Amino acid sequence: MKRTFLGFFTVEDIASIDDKESVFLLGIPFERVKATKRGSRKAPDALRKQSIEFSGISSDFNITEQKANYYDFGNFNPIKQRKEIIQIWEKAKKTNSKLLVLGGDHSITYDTLINAPWGKEVALVWIDAHADLADEYPQGIFQSHGTVFTNLIAKLGLKKEQLLFIGGHAYTITSSEYQKIKKNKTTNYIATQDILTNQNKSLEKIKEFVSKFKIIYLSIDADAIDQAFVPTVATMEPFGLTPSIIVDILNILLPKSHYVDFVEISYERTNKTALNFGVGLIFRILEIWSHTT
């Protein structure tokens, strides 16, 4: 097998992998109807390519020397290859392995998580500048990056107690999601302003939420991070979270996270800052996971 993203090994046959406590990487280069800048479908391969310039080594983590095995299953179409995605989930459950998914726009979270094992011991956390709780977005469109969590909640029957939305600061006032957040009916949430005003208190709230569950599924939208650090994503937002705050949050969430996706990365040939940030963030996810397995 050849090495790919940050030292992952390429895999062509899902059934051939039986190693315990591995990390499975898959790309979903897919965009549905977009009301904003397109380009996130190119991110999985662009992140892989950008990772060639990344050392994969920090002061206490070298991905090539880890006991865990890192496997890259390649890219999948979430509609045409749903059976393969289900196979990967089954393999992950059997081998007690973790899934790391590269989007694609945020709608791919629906495509991956409707196939995941669920139960009362499982919670869903998403870090995003936007709630993605619209009933329609754009108007008349019911399946998109802006409706992903509305659809997941409805499809899976998820309760408010299982949901935590972190980092919101750019709601669509004309959308139903604003009322869902304002009236605190649909999900638990911690706004960006609350985190920036009192980070310790916010982190304690996240710890309290996580303590109630055995498994966390985590979705990270790149636009939750301030546009100074990711200046070319589809929907840039000012006054977002800083990288150091994101790492503090990940240190709480990742020990129980069996699934992480990273979505809505976009880039320009003349500015690869967002791509480089994405590679670094994924490396940090792997580093934290390495200390908790």
C-alpha positions in Angstrom: 0.0 0.0 0.0 1.2 3.5 -0.7 1.1 6.4 1.7 -1.2 9.3 1.1 -2.6 12.1 3.3 -0.3 12.7 6.2 1.1 9.2 6.1 -2.2 7.3 5.7 -2.1 4.1 3.7 -4.3 3.9 0.6 -6.9 1.1 0.6 -8.8 -0.3 -2.3 -10.6 -3.2 -0.6 -12.7 -2.3 2.5 -13.0 -5.9 3.5 -9.2 -6.3 3.6 -8.8 -4.2 6.8 -9.1 -5.9 10.1 -6.7 -3.9 12.3 -8.2 -2.8 15.6 -8.4 0.9 16.7 -7.5 2.3 13.4 -8.4 5.7 11.8 -10.3 5.5 8.5 -10.1 8.5 6.2 -12.6 9.0 3.4 -13.3 12.0 1.2 -16.8 13.0 0.0 -16.1 15.6 -2.8 -19.8 16.5 -3.1 -21.9 19.7 -3.2 -25.6 20.0 -3.4 -27.4 23.2 -4.2 -25.2 26.1 -3.1 -26.4 29.6 -2.2 -22.7 30.6 -1.6 -19.4 30.2 -3.3 -18.7 26.7 -4.7 -15.5 24.7 -4.6 -15.6 22.6 -1.5 -16.0 19.5 -3.6 -12.4 19.9 -4.6 -11.2 20.0 -1.0 -10.6 16.3 -0.2 -8.0 15.9 -2.9 -6.6 19.4 -2.4 -6.1 18.7 1.3 -4.3 15.4 0.5 -2.0 17.3 -1.9 -1.3 20.1 0.5 -0.4 17.6 3.2 2.7 16.7 1.2 4.2 20.0 2.4 3.3 19.2 6.0 5.9 17.4 8.2 3.4 15.2 10.1 5.6 15.6 13.2 5.2 17.7 16.3 7.1 17.8 19.5 5.4 14.7 20.8 3.6 13.2 17.8 5.0 11.5 14.7 2.2 9.9 12.6 4.6 7.4 11.0 5.6 6.0 14.4 2.1 5.5 15.8 0.7 2.2 17.0 -2.6 3.0 15.4 -3.1 2.3 11.7 -4.2 5.1 9.4 -6.1 4.1 6.3 -7.3 6.3 3.4 -10.3 4.6 1.6 -10.4 7.3 -1.1 -13.4 9.4 -2.3 -17.0 8.4 -2.4 -20.2 9.7 -3.9 -22.7 9.8 -1.0 -25.7 8.9 -3.2 -24.2 6.4 -5.6 -21.9 4.7 -3.1 -24.0 4.6 0.0 -23.5 0.9 0.4 -19.7 1.4 0.6 -20.2 4.1 3.3 -22.3 1.7 5.3 -19.6 -1.0 4.9 -17.0 1.5 6.3 -19.2 2.2 9.3 -19.7 -1.6 9.9 -15.9 -2.1 9.7 -15.3 0.8 12.0 -17.7 -0.6 14.6 -16.2 -4.1 14.3 -12.6 -2.9 14.7 -13.4 -0.1 17.2 -11.9 2.4 14.7 -12.6 6.1 14.1 -13.9 7.8 11.0 -12.4 11.0 9.7 -14.3 12.5 6.7 -13.3 15.3 4.4 -16.1 17.3 2.7 -17.6 18.6 0.5 -20.2 21.0 1.7 -22.0 20.5 5.0 -24.8 18.4 3.5 -22.4 15.4 3.4 -22.8 15.2 7.2 -26.3 14.0 6.6 -25.1 11.4 4.1 -22.5 9.9 6.5 -24.4 10.1 9.8 -27.7 8.6 8.7 -25.7 5.4 8.2 -24.0 5.6 11.6 -24.8 3.5 14.7 -27.1 5.6 17.0 -28.4 5.3 20.5 -29.2 7.3 23.7 -25.5 7.1 24.5 -24.5 9.0 21.3 -24.5 12.8 20.9 -24.0 15.1 17.9 -21.9 18.2 18.2 -21.3 20.7 15.4 -18.9 23.7 15.3 -20.2 26.2 12.8 -20.7 29.9 12.2 -24.2 29.0 11.1 -26.8 26.8 12.7 -27.7 24.9 9.5 -31.1 24.4 11.0 -33.2 25.9 8.2 -36.3 24.1 7.0 -35.5 25.4 3.4 -32.3 26.8 2.1 -32.3 28.4 -0.4 -36.0 28.9 -0.5 -37.8 25.8 -1.8 -34.7 23.6 -1.3 -35.1 21.1 1.5 -31.8 19.2 1.2 -28.7 21.4 1.3 -25.8 22.6 3.4 -28.2 24.9 5.3 -30.7 22.3 6.3 -28.4 19.4 7.2 -29.2 19.3 11.0 -32.9 19.8 10.5 -32.9 16.8 8.3 -30.8 14.7 10.6 -32.9 15.5 13.6 -36.1 14.6 11.7 -34.7 11.4 10.1 -33.1 10.0 13.3 -35.5 11.4 15.9 -32.7 13.1 17.8 -33.6 14.9 21.0 -32.4 18.3 22.1 -30.5 16.6 25.0 -28.3 14.8 22.3 -27.4 18.0 20.4 -24.8 20.7 21.0 -24.2 23.6 18.5 -21.0 25.5 19.1 -19.7 28.7 17.6 -22.8 30.3 16.0 -22.6 34.0 15.2 -24.1 34.4 11.7 -27.8 33.3 11.7 -30.1 33.7 8.8 -32.8 35.9 10.3 -35.3 35.3 7.5 -34.9 31.5 8.1 -36.7 29.3 10.6 -33.3 28.5 12.2 -33.1 31.9 13.9 -36.2 31.2 15.9 -35.1 27.7 16.7 -31.9 29.1 18.2 -33.4 32.2 19.8 -36.1 30.2 21.6 -33.6 27.4 22.4 -36.1 24.7 21.3 -34.1 22.5 19.0 -30.5 22.2 20.4 -28.2 23.2 23.2 -25.9 25.9 21.9 -22.9 28.0 22.9 -22.5 31.1 20.8 -19.2 32.5 19.7 -19.7 35.7 21.7 -20.2 33.6 24.8 -17.0 31.8 24.2 -15.0 35.0 23.5 -16.5 36.7 26.6 -16.0 33.9 29.0 -14.0 31.0 27.6 -13.6 29.1 30.8 -17.3 29.0 31.5 -18.1 27.9 28.0 -15.5 25.1 28.1 -17.0 23.9 31.4 -20.4 23.8 29.6 -19.0 21.7 26.9 -17.4 19.3 29.4 -20.7 19.0 31.3 -22.4 18.1 28.0 -19.8 15.6 27.0 -19.8 13.9 30.4 -23.4 12.6 29.7 -22.5 10.5 26.7 -20.3 7.6 25.7 -19.8 8.6 22.0 -19.6 11.9 20.2 -20.1 12.5 16.5 -18.4 15.8 15.6 -18.9 18.0 12.6 -16.6 21.0 12.0 -17.5 23.7 9.4 -14.4 25.7 8.4 -16.4 29.0 8.6 -16.6 28.7 12.4 -13.0 29.9 12.4 -12.5 33.6 12.0 -11.9 34.6 8.4 -8.4 35.9 9.2 -7.3 32.3 9.5 -9.5 30.8 6.7 -9.9 33.6 4.2 -11.2 31.7 1.2 -14.0 29.4 2.6 -17.4 29.5 0.9 -18.9 31.8 3.6 -16.3 33.9 5.3 -17.4 35.3 8.7 -15.7 37.9 10.9 -15.3 37.6 14.6 -15.2 33.8 14.6 -13.3 31.4 16.8 -9.5 31.4 16.9 -7.4 28.3 16.3 -6.3 28.1 19.9 -9.9 28.1 21.1 -10.8 25.4 18.6 -8.0 23.2 20.0 -9.2 23.8 23.5 -12.7 22.6 22.4 -11.3 19.6 20.6 -9.3 18.5 23.6 -12.7 18.1 25.4 -14.6 16.5 22.5 -12.1 14.2 20.8 -11.5 11.7 23.5 -15.1 10.5 23.0 -15.4 11.3 19.3 -15.7 8.2 17.1 -16.5 10.3 14.0 -15.2 13.7 12.8 -15.9 15.5 9.6 -14.4 18.7 8.3 -16.4 20.5 5.7 -16.8 23.7 3.6 -13.1 24.2 2.9 -12.5 26.2 -0.2 -9.4 27.8 -1.6 -7.8 29.8 -4.4 -4.7 28.9 -6.3 -3.1 32.2 -5.2 -4.1 31.7 -1.5 -3.8 28.3 0.1 -4.1 29.6 3.7 -7.4 27.8 4.3 -6.0 24.5 2.9 -2.9 24.7 5.1 -5.0 25.5 8.1 -7.2 22.5 7.3 -4.2 20.1 7.1 -2.9 21.5 10.4 -6.3 21.1 12.1 -6.6 17.5 10.9 -3.1 16.7 12.1 -4.0 18.1 15.5 -7.1 15.9 15.6 -5.0 12.9 14.9 -2.5 14.0 17.6 -5.2 14.3 20.2 -6.7 11.0 19.2 -3.3 9.4 19.6 -3.2 10.4 23.3 -6.7 9.0 24.0 -6.6 5.5 22.3 
